[in-house]
Amino acid sequence: MENAMIGSKTVGRAVFFGLGYLAGTRAGRERYAQIEAGAKAVIEKLRARYAESGTNTSSSPSRPDGYSDIKLGD
């Protein structure tokens, strides 16, 4: 009788832990996607501002666009 109670508590805890783990990883992935989208938006705004200014502030002649080497995600 006592073994059955210990087994059911263990199973209950394992199920509870599993559900918490799944919820946490999903929330983490969603937050990462938000951060990544925000960073990409900032990079695009910087590129647009740089293109509008028409000036070349890069010290390297092989890279005329100072922001073209920035890559996020893929």
C-alpha positions as CSV (number, residue, x, y, z in Angstrom):
1,M,0.0,0.0,0.0
2,E,2.8,2.4,0.9
3,N,4.7,1.6,-2.3
4,A,1.6,2.5,-4.4
5,M,1.4,5.9,-2.8
6,I,5.1,6.6,-3.4
7,G,4.8,5.5,-7.0
8,S,1.8,7.7,-7.6
9,K,3.5,10.8,-6.1
10,T,6.6,10.2,-8.2
11,V,4.5,9.9,-11.4
12,G,2.5,13.0,-10.4
13,R,5.7,15.0,-9.9
14,A,7.2,13.8,-13.1
15,V,4.0,14.8,-15.1
16,F,4.0,18.2,-13.3
17,F,7.7,18.7,-14.1
18,G,7.2,17.7,-17.7
19,L,4.3,20.2,-18.2
20,G,6.3,23.0,-16.6
21,Y,9.3,22.2,-18.8
22,L,7.2,22.3,-22.0
23,A,5.6,25.5,-21.0
24,G,9.0,27.1,-20.1
25,T,10.7,26.1,-23.4
26,R,7.8,27.4,-25.5
27,A,7.9,30.7,-23.7
28,G,11.6,30.9,-24.1
29,R,11.4,30.2,-27.9
30,E,8.7,32.9,-28.2
31,R,10.8,35.4,-26.3
32,Y,13.9,34.6,-28.4
33,A,11.8,35.2,-31.6
34,Q,10.7,38.6,-30.2
35,I,14.3,39.6,-29.4
36,E,15.6,38.4,-32.8
37,A,12.8,40.3,-34.7
38,G,13.6,43.5,-32.7
39,A,17.3,43.2,-33.5
40,K,16.6,42.6,-37.2
41,A,14.4,45.7,-37.2
42,V,17.2,47.8,-35.7
43,I,19.7,46.6,-38.3
44,E,17.3,47.4,-41.1
45,K,16.7,50.9,-39.7
46,L,20.5,51.4,-39.5
47,R,20.9,50.2,-43.1
48,A,18.1,52.5,-44.3
49,R,19.6,55.5,-42.5
50,Y,23.0,54.7,-43.9
51,A,21.6,54.4,-47.4
52,E,19.8,57.8,-47.1
53,S,22.9,59.6,-45.9
54,G,24.9,58.5,-48.9
55,T,28.2,58.9,-47.1
56,N,30.8,56.3,-46.7
57,T,32.3,56.2,-43.2
58,S,33.8,52.8,-43.6
59,S,37.6,52.7,-43.3
60,S,37.9,49.6,-45.4
61,P,37.6,50.1,-49.2
62,S,36.7,46.4,-49.7
63,R,33.4,47.0,-47.7
64,P,31.7,50.1,-48.9
65,D,28.6,49.4,-46.8
66,G,29.5,49.4,-43.1
67,Y,26.4,47.4,-42.1
68,S,26.4,44.7,-44.9
69,D,28.5,42.3,-42.8
70,I,26.0,42.2,-40.0
71,K,24.1,38.9,-40.0
72,L,21.5,37.8,-37.5
73,G,19.8,34.4,-37.3
74,D,20.0,32.4,-40.5
